[in-house]
Amino acid sequence: MFLAGNSEIIVQAGKAEQPEASPLMVLLRQCMDGRPQAQRALFEQYGPLVKGVIMRYVNDTELAKDLLNDIFCKVFEKLHLYAPTGPFEGWLRRISINTIIDYKRKTQKFANTYNADFAEKDISIPEDAGAGMGYKELLAVIQSIPDTQRIVFNLFVFESLTHKEIATLLSITEMNSRWYLNDARRRLKEKILAQGK
């Protein structure tokens, strides 16, 4: 039925309306087309996120800059593989972690040694222990523990990997992954409690 006053409505048969692309998807398409302005915009928008991830794993500013560049080179190279079914940040974090771990595997050997008397303990830090610490102080504490402990801690706590996944990623045993995590927690607890005094 045609209603008076709706004579300006035009229906185009056979054409379905396309949903408008999100600003992120437009930016990603422009990056895939090789547009430098879009690549710069993506770098400026997501660089701080990636740098934050890197700084949890390394405590060398120059190395962090190199890794940041390597990560974004890989992002631009592999952008066509991103499936927009999941969040872009998650995809970006995965590339970041893989790049950092690849670098660490090339430059250091992850030892399969641990104390034979090791018994996994629940080492907890009192909730108010780090209350007076800011992000930079907490980051400095995490950066102060040995590399392997820091990597295992980050993978377990921040990336939610299992000990089996960590063991596979670092070519160590699951027991060794557990030991490194326990040692990292012990060291972090000592340092946080010492700073709170």
N, C-alpha and C positions, 0 to 999 in steps of 0.2 A: 504494500500500500504506500503510495506517495503522499507525504504530508506537505501541506502548504508551508512555505518559508524555508524548506530544505532544498530548494531548486539549485543551490550553489554547490551541493555535495556531488562530487564526481567520483564514481567507482570505476577503477581500472580493472577490468576482468583479467584474470590470469597472472597478476603481479602481486606477490606476497611482499609485505613490508619487511625490509631487512632491519634487524635491530641495530641501533647505532653502536659503533665500535667504541669501546672505552678509551679514554685518553692514553692509557698504558699500551693497549694493543696498537693504537695508531703510532705511538712512539716506537714500539718494537718493530712494526712493519717498516718504518722509516730507517731504523737501524739496519734491518736486513737489506734494505735498498742501498746501504753504504753511505747514507747522508751523515757527514761529520757533525753537523749541528745536533742531530738526534742522538748520535753516539755520545757527544759531550753532555747533553741533557740527561741521558740515562746514567752516565758516570756520575754526574753531580747529584742526581737524585738518590742513587743507590750506593755510591762510594762510601759514605759514612757507615752504612750497615755492614758492608764487606770489610772495611777497615776495623770495625769493632770485633768482628769474628777473627780476623787475622791477629789482632793484638792480644787475644786470649791465648793464642798458640805460640807466638814469638815475642821476644822482648827486645828486638833490634829494629829500630826505626827505619834504617835503610833497607833492611830485608823486607820489612812490612811494605814499603813503597814498591819494591820489585815484585813482591807477590800480588799486590793490588793491581799492578799493570798486567801481570801474567793472567790473573783471573779475568780481568775485563777483556783481554785479547781472546781468551777461550770463550767468554760469553758471546762476543760478537761473532766468533767463528762458528759457534754451535747454536746460535739463536734460532735457527730454523728447526731445531729439534725440540724446542719448548712447546709443550702441549698446554693450552690455556685451561685445562681441566682442573689444574691445581694452582695454588698461589705462586706468582712469579718469585716472591721472596724466598720461598722454600727451594725452588729450582736453583736460584742464585746461591743460596747458602750451600747446597749440595756441591755445586761446582767449586765454591770457595774451599770447602773442607777437603774435597778430593785433591785440589791443587796444593793445598798446604801439606797434606799427608804425603802426597807424591814427593814434594820437595824434601820433607823430613826423612822419608825412606831413602832418598838418594844421598843425603848428607850425614845421616847418623844410623848407627846400628842399634836396633832395639834388642837389648839383652834379655835372654830367657833365664834370669837368675832371680832367686828370691830366698828369703829365710826359710829353712826347712821347718822351723817351728811356727811358721805363719798360720795363724787362725784368723779368719775373717771376722772383724769386729765391727759393730755399729758405732762408728766414731761420730758423735754429733757435737755440733757447736751450739752453745746456748744462744737462743734467739736474740738476745740483747747484746751479744758479744761484739757484733760489727755495727751496732746501731749508730755510732758516731762517725762511721767511716763513709766517705763518699765513693762514687764510682771509681775515680782515679786511684784512690787508696786501695780499694778492693782489687782492682786490676793489677796494681803493683804487687800485692800479696800473691795473687795467682801467678804472676810472671816470675816471682822469686823462687818458686819451687823448681826442681830439676825438670828438664825437657820432657822426658818420658812420662813422669808422673803428671805433669801439666797436660800433656796430650791425652792421656787416658782419662784424667779427670774431666776435661772438656768434652771428650767424646761421650762419656757416660752421663755426665750431668746435663750438659747443654744440648747435645745432639741426640740424647736418649738411645744410644746404641747399647746393645747387650754385650756382655763380656765375650761371647762367641763372635759377634760381629767385630769387636775391637781386636780380638786375637787374630782373626783372619786379615783384617786391614793392616795390622802392624807386623804380621808374621811372628807372633808370640803365642804362648799357650794361654788358655782361659785362666788358669791358676795365676799365671804371671800378670795378666790384666787385673785380676782381683787384688793381687799384692800391690801393684802400682797405684791402684785407686785407693786402697787402704792407707798406703804410705802418703799419698797426696793429701788425703783428708787429715791425717795426723799432723803433717807439716803445716797445713793451712790453719788448723785449730790452734797450734802452738803460736803461730805468727799473729793471728787475729787476737788471741787472748793477750799476747805480749804487747800489742799496740793499744789495747784497751786499758792497760794499767796506767 
